[in-house]
Amino acid sequence: MQNSPYTENELLEIASRFNKHLKTQFPAIRSDCPDLDPNLVYKFKALYYDIRTHATEYEKEEVMQSFELDLSGFADKVRMLFPVFRFYIQKAFPYDTGLWEDYGYCEIEKVARDYSSLQKCLEGSVRLINDKRSELKAVNCSETTLREIEQLAKQISDRHQELIDYREKNEEKIRSFKKRINDLFQLMVVVDQAASKCLDKNPDALKYLTLPPTEQIH
C-alpha cells in the first residue's frame, strides 16, 4: 500500500479541494472510466469528513500535564513522608539495616523520578506496614502516618494506571487516524488517475482533482 508523500495537513488541504469538486466532475469521469466504483464520491466524502472531525484527537498536552502534575505532587509527598517513615523503621528495627535501607535520601530521589518505581516502592511500603504495623506503632509511629502511606500508594497506583490506559487508548487512536489518512490518500490516487485520463480536455477541472508535486505545496 502506497503511503502519502505529503504531511497530514498538506494531504487534508489537497483533499478539501478534491471534496469540493469531485461530485460535480464525477459523472464526466465515470463516463470515460465506467469501472470506477459508483459509490466513490460517497466513500470519499464520508472518509474525508470523518478524518476532519477526528483530526484533533491526538494526545492533548493539557491532559498529559494533568497526569504529570498529579504524579509529581504525589512524588513530593513521598519525599516529605518517607524520612519520617524511615525514622520509625530504624527505631523499631535498629539492627535490620536491610529493612530500612530503601528509605534513604538517594533511594527516595531515584524512585521519585520514575512513577513505575515509585509505585513499586509504595507497594513494598504497604506490605511492610501490613506485616509490621504493631511494631511500628509500638515506637509511636502514628496510625495517621501509616494510613497516609497506604492512601498515597493507592492514589499513585490508580493515577499511574489511568496514565497508562490513556496512553494506550491514545496510541490506538493515532494508529487508527493514520490508517484513515492513508486510506484517504489511496482514494485520492484513484481520483487522480481517473481524472488525469478523463479530464485531459478540461484543464480547469483537472487541476482540482489531481495530486500536485510535493514541491508545489511547500
C-alpha positions in Angstrom: 0.0 0.0 0.0 1.4 3.3 -1.1 2.0 5.9 1.7 1.3 9.6 1.2 4.3 11.8 0.3 2.5 14.7 1.9 2.2 15.7 5.5 -1.2 15.1 7.1 -2.0 18.8 6.9 -1.0 19.0 3.3 -3.0 16.0 2.4 -6.1 17.3 4.1 -5.7 20.6 2.3 -5.5 18.8 -1.1 -8.4 16.6 -0.1 -10.6 19.6 0.7 -10.1 20.7 -2.9 -11.0 17.2 -4.2 -14.0 17.2 -1.9 -15.4 20.5 -3.4 -15.1 19.3 -7.0 -15.4 15.5 -7.1 -19.2 15.3 -7.0 -19.6 17.8 -9.9 -17.0 16.1 -12.1 -17.6 12.5 -11.2 -20.3 11.9 -14.0 -17.8 13.0 -16.6 -15.0 11.0 -15.1 -17.1 7.8 -14.8 -18.4 8.1 -18.4 -14.9 7.5 -19.6 -13.9 5.3 -16.7 -17.0 3.0 -16.2 -15.1 0.6 -13.9 -14.9 3.2 -11.2 -16.8 2.4 -8.0 -20.2 4.3 -8.3 -20.0 5.0 -4.6 -16.6 6.6 -4.8 -17.9 10.1 -4.1 -19.8 8.9 -1.1 -16.9 6.9 0.3 -14.5 9.9 -0.3 -16.7 12.4 1.5 -17.5 10.1 4.4 -13.8 9.3 5.0 -12.8 12.9 4.5 -15.3 14.3 7.0 -14.6 11.5 9.5 -10.9 12.5 9.4 -11.6 16.2 9.7 -13.8 15.5 12.7 -11.2 13.5 14.5 -8.1 15.3 13.4 -7.8 17.0 16.8 -8.0 13.7 18.8 -4.2 13.3 19.1 -2.7 13.2 22.6 -3.7 16.5 24.2 -0.9 18.3 26.0 -3.1 19.6 28.7 -4.4 16.1 29.6 -0.8 14.8 29.9 0.1 17.8 32.0 -2.7 16.9 34.4 -1.4 13.4 34.9 2.2 14.6 35.3 1.1 17.3 37.8 -0.8 14.8 39.9 2.0 12.2 39.9 4.6 14.9 40.6 2.6 16.1 43.6 2.4 12.5 44.9 6.2 12.2 44.5 6.7 15.4 46.5 4.5 13.9 49.3 6.7 10.8 49.3 9.8 12.9 49.6 8.4 14.5 52.7 6.8 11.4 54.2 9.5 8.7 53.8 12.2 10.3 56.0 9.6 10.2 58.8 8.8 6.6 57.9 12.5 5.7 57.8 12.9 7.1 61.3 10.3 4.9 62.8 11.6 1.8 60.9 15.1 2.4 62.2 13.6 2.9 65.7 11.5 -0.2 65.6 14.3 -2.4 63.9 17.6 -0.7 64.8 19.7 -3.7 63.7 17.8 -4.6 60.5 19.5 -2.3 58.0 18.1 -4.3 55.1 14.6 -3.4 56.2 15.1 0.4 56.1 17.9 0.9 53.6 15.4 1.5 50.8 14.2 4.7 52.5 17.4 6.7 52.3 17.5 10.1 50.5 19.2 8.8 47.4 16.8 5.8 47.1 13.8 8.1 47.5 15.1 10.6 44.9 15.7 7.7 42.5 12.2 6.2 42.7 10.5 9.6 42.8 11.8 10.3 39.3 10.1 7.2 37.8 6.5 6.5 38.5 6.7 2.7 38.0 9.5 2.5 40.5 7.6 4.8 42.9 4.6 2.6 42.7 6.6 -0.5 43.4 8.3 1.2 46.4 5.0 2.2 47.9 3.5 -1.2 47.3 6.5 -2.6 49.3 5.9 0.0 52.0 2.3 -1.1 52.3 3.4 -4.7 52.7 5.8 -3.6 55.3 3.1 -1.8 57.2 0.8 -4.8 57.0 3.5 -7.1 58.3 5.0 -4.7 61.0 2.2 -2.4 62.0 2.2 -3.4 65.6 6.0 -3.0 65.9 5.9 0.5 64.2 3.0 1.7 66.4 5.0 0.4 69.5 7.6 3.1 68.8 4.9 5.8 68.4 4.6 5.8 64.6 1.1 7.2 64.3 -1.7 5.5 62.6 -2.2 8.7 60.6 1.3 8.3 59.0 0.7 4.7 58.2 -2.7 5.4 56.6 -1.2 8.3 54.7 1.3 6.0 53.1 -1.4 3.4 52.3 -3.6 6.1 50.8 -0.7 7.6 48.8 0.2 4.1 47.4 -3.4 3.7 46.2 -3.5 7.2 44.7 -0.3 6.7 42.8 -1.3 3.2 41.6 -4.7 4.5 40.4 -3.4 7.6 38.7 -0.4 5.8 37.1 -2.8 3.2 35.7 -5.0 5.9 34.3 -2.0 7.4 32.6 -1.0 4.0 31.1 -4.6 3.4 29.9 -4.8 6.9 28.4 -1.6 6.5 26.5 -2.6 3.1 25.2 -6.0 4.4 24.1 -4.5 7.4 22.5 -1.9 5.4 20.7 -4.7 3.3 19.2 -6.5 6.4 18.1 -3.3 7.7 16.5 -2.8 4.4 14.7 -6.4 4.4 13.5 -6.2 8.0 12.4 -3.0 7.4 10.4 -4.7 4.4 8.7 -7.7 6.5 7.7 -5.3 9.2 6.4 -3.6 6.5 4.2 -7.0 5.2 3.1 -8.0 8.7 2.1 -4.7 9.0 0.1 -5.5 5.8 -1.7 -8.9 7.2 -2.8 -7.2 10.4 -3.9 -4.7 8.3 -6.1 -7.7 6.6 -7.7 -9.3 10.0 -8.4 -6.1 11.5 -9.6 -5.5 8.6 -12.1 -9.1 8.7 -13.4 -9.2 12.5 -13.7 -5.8 12.5 -15.5 -7.2 10.1 -18.0 -10.7 11.5 -18.4 -10.4 15.3 -17.9 -7.4 16.0 -20.0 -9.5 18.3 -22.2 -10.8 20.2 -19.2 -7.7 21.7 -17.5 -9.7 23.8 -15.1 -11.4 20.7 -13.6 -8.3 18.6 -13.9 -6.2 20.9 -11.6 -8.7 20.4 -8.8 -8.7 16.6 -8.9 -5.1 15.7 -9.4 -2.3 15.4 -6.8 0.3 18.2 -7.1 4.0 17.6 -7.0 5.2 17.9 -3.4 7.5 20.8 -4.3 4.5 22.9 -5.4 2.9 22.9 -1.9 5.8 24.0 0.2 
